[in-house]
Structures are given as structure tokens and as C-alpha cells.
């Protein structure tokens, strides 16, 4: 996968609002990706994380994991989200940590094979936001990767 620094740079360049939102890549490894954002920048009138901010951060987390995976295999793509479903299970009162686990090989390998064979591939990712150690919000997102020139 990309390095934290490379992904952070790309994220802020490709999606400039992520810098204003204070989004930082806090973990990137073979198990997945975690993005962090300070609660103070995303408070609503109830002093909890604003639902729109959570939706945005979670959507970007799936997008960034897709980008990092394709970078790992030296592929260049336009990545689009085309459908999401979000369940808000409890308020978020802590700094925002959005986690997307890299799917297992049974999902990753067909995704990459389809991408290289057809120039496009779709997959579904699950992203979670935690409030402390408890899952507070869950997103299921469908992402499309379209091959671009290198």
C-alpha cells in the first residue's frame, strides 16, 4: 500500500476539503485504513459530531482505501462512490476515527482482476466510526474504479 505520507498528500490534493476538515491518515497497513478528524471541527448544536461530516469522512475513507490498494499494484484510476447506506447507532462525542478494513483475498483478487481485464471494477466496502471503543456509525459504500492512463 501507499505510505501514510503519500496517501495524506494525495488525499488533500485530490479532495481539498479534506484538509479544511482536518482529516489525517492515522493508520494504513495490510489490514486496512483509518482516518482521523478532530471533533472540534465537526460539532453540531448538540456538541456531538455532525452527521454530514461523519458521512463525508466515512465516504472518503472507502475512497482512500480503494486508492491505496490500486497504488500498491501500480494502477491509476478514477474512483467514484455510487451508493452508500449509513446507520447512525449512537452519537459521536470523541475525535472521529473512521476505519475501513481491507476485504479478504476472496474480494480483493476478483476486484483487481476485473480492474486489469476490463478497465473498471466495483466493490462494496464497510466503514465504521467509533465513539471510544464502540461502533457508533456504519457505512456500506459501493465504489467504482475506472482505469486511467499512467
C-alpha positions as CSV (number, residue, x, y, z in Angstrom):
1,X,0.0,0.0,0.0
2,X,1.0,3.6,-0.2
3,X,2.8,5.2,2.7
4,X,0.9,7.4,5.2
5,X,2.6,10.5,3.9
6,X,1.9,9.7,0.2
7,X,-1.8,9.0,0.9
8,X,-2.2,12.1,3.0
9,X,-0.7,14.3,0.3
10,X,-2.9,12.7,-2.4
11,X,-6.0,13.0,-0.3
12,X,-5.5,16.7,0.4
13,X,-4.6,17.3,-3.3
14,X,-7.4,15.2,-4.8
15,X,-10.1,16.2,-2.3
16,X,-9.1,19.7,-1.0
17,X,-12.0,19.9,1.5
18,X,-10.3,17.1,3.5
19,X,-7.6,19.5,4.6
20,X,-10.2,22.0,5.8
21,X,-12.0,19.2,7.6
22,X,-8.7,18.3,9.4
23,X,-8.7,14.7,8.1
24,X,-5.5,12.9,8.7
25,X,-4.4,9.4,7.7
26,X,-3.7,7.8,11.0
27,X,-3.2,4.2,10.0
28,X,-2.5,2.4,6.7
29,X,-1.4,-1.2,6.7
30,X,-2.3,-4.6,5.2
31,X,-5.4,-4.8,7.4
32,X,-6.9,-1.5,6.4
33,X,-7.1,2.3,6.7
34,X,-8.0,4.6,9.5
35,X,-8.7,8.3,9.0
36,X,-8.8,10.8,12.0
37,X,-10.6,14.1,12.3
38,X,-10.8,16.3,15.4
39,X,-14.3,16.5,16.8
40,X,-13.9,20.3,17.4
41,X,-14.1,20.9,13.6
42,X,-17.3,18.8,13.2
43,X,-19.5,19.7,16.2
44,X,-23.3,20.2,15.8
45,X,-25.7,22.1,18.0
46,X,-25.7,19.1,20.5
47,X,-21.9,19.1,20.9
48,X,-21.6,15.8,19.0
49,X,-20.2,15.0,15.6
50,X,-22.4,16.4,12.8
51,X,-23.9,13.6,10.7
52,X,-22.9,15.2,7.4
53,X,-19.3,15.3,8.5
54,X,-19.4,11.7,9.5
55,X,-20.9,10.7,6.2
56,X,-18.2,12.6,4.3
57,X,-15.3,11.2,6.4
58,X,-16.6,7.7,6.0
59,X,-17.1,8.1,2.3
60,X,-13.6,9.4,1.9
61,X,-12.2,6.5,4.0
62,X,-13.6,3.9,1.5
63,X,-12.3,6.1,-1.4
64,X,-8.9,6.4,0.1
65,X,-8.6,2.6,0.8
66,X,-9.5,1.9,-2.8
67,X,-6.9,4.4,-4.0
68,X,-4.2,2.9,-1.7
69,X,-4.9,-0.6,-2.9
70,X,-4.7,0.4,-6.5
71,X,-1.5,2.4,-5.8
72,X,0.0,-0.8,-4.3
73,X,-0.4,-2.6,-7.6
74,X,0.8,0.4,-9.6
75,X,-2.6,1.2,-11.1
76,X,-4.1,4.6,-11.8
77,X,-7.8,5.1,-11.5
78,X,-10.7,7.5,-11.1
79,X,-12.5,6.3,-8.0
80,X,-16.2,7.1,-7.6
81,X,-18.7,6.3,-4.9
82,X,-22.1,5.5,-6.4
83,X,-24.2,4.3,-3.4
84,X,-24.0,4.4,0.4
85,X,-26.1,3.4,3.3
86,X,-25.4,4.7,6.7
87,X,-26.6,3.6,10.1
88,X,-26.2,6.1,13.0
89,X,-26.1,3.9,16.1
90,X,-25.1,6.4,18.7
91,X,-23.8,10.0,18.9
92,X,-20.0,10.5,18.4
93,X,-18.6,12.5,21.3
94,X,-14.9,11.8,20.7
95,X,-12.5,12.7,18.0
96,X,-13.5,10.9,14.8
97,X,-11.8,7.7,13.9
98,X,-13.1,6.1,10.7
99,X,-11.9,2.6,10.0
100,X,-12.2,0.6,6.7
101,X,-10.9,-3.0,6.9
102,X,-9.3,-4.3,3.7
103,X,-11.5,-7.1,2.5
104,X,-10.1,-10.6,2.3
105,X,-8.4,-12.0,-0.8
106,X,-11.7,-13.5,-2.0
107,X,-12.9,-10.0,-2.6
108,X,-9.6,-8.2,-3.4
109,X,-8.3,-10.6,-6.0
110,X,-11.5,-10.5,-8.2
111,X,-11.7,-6.7,-7.8
112,X,-8.2,-6.3,-9.1
113,X,-8.6,-9.0,-11.9
114,X,-11.7,-7.2,-13.1
115,X,-9.9,-3.8,-13.0
116,X,-7.0,-5.0,-15.1
117,X,-9.1,-7.1,-17.5
118,X,-12.0,-4.7,-18.1
119,X,-10.5,-1.4,-17.0
120,X,-13.1,-1.0,-14.3
121,X,-14.2,-2.7,-11.2
122,X,-16.8,-2.3,-8.4
123,X,-16.7,-3.4,-4.8
124,X,-18.5,-2.8,-1.6
125,X,-16.7,-1.6,1.5
126,X,-17.7,-1.2,5.1
127,X,-16.6,1.7,7.1
128,X,-17.1,2.2,10.8
129,X,-16.7,5.3,13.1
130,X,-16.0,4.7,16.7
131,X,-17.1,6.5,19.8
132,X,-14.4,5.5,22.2
133,X,-14.2,1.7,21.5
134,X,-17.8,1.3,20.4
135,X,-19.0,1.4,16.9
136,X,-21.2,4.5,16.6
137,X,-21.8,4.7,12.8
138,X,-21.6,2.2,10.0
139,X,-21.4,2.9,6.3
140,X,-21.7,0.4,3.5
141,X,-20.4,2.0,0.3
142,X,-20.2,0.9,-3.3
143,X,-17.1,2.2,-5.1
144,X,-16.2,2.1,-8.8
145,X,-12.6,2.3,-10.1
146,X,-12.1,3.3,-13.7
147,X,-8.7,2.8,-15.2
148,X,-6.8,6.0,-16.3
149,X,-3.6,6.5,-18.2
150,X,-0.4,6.1,-16.1
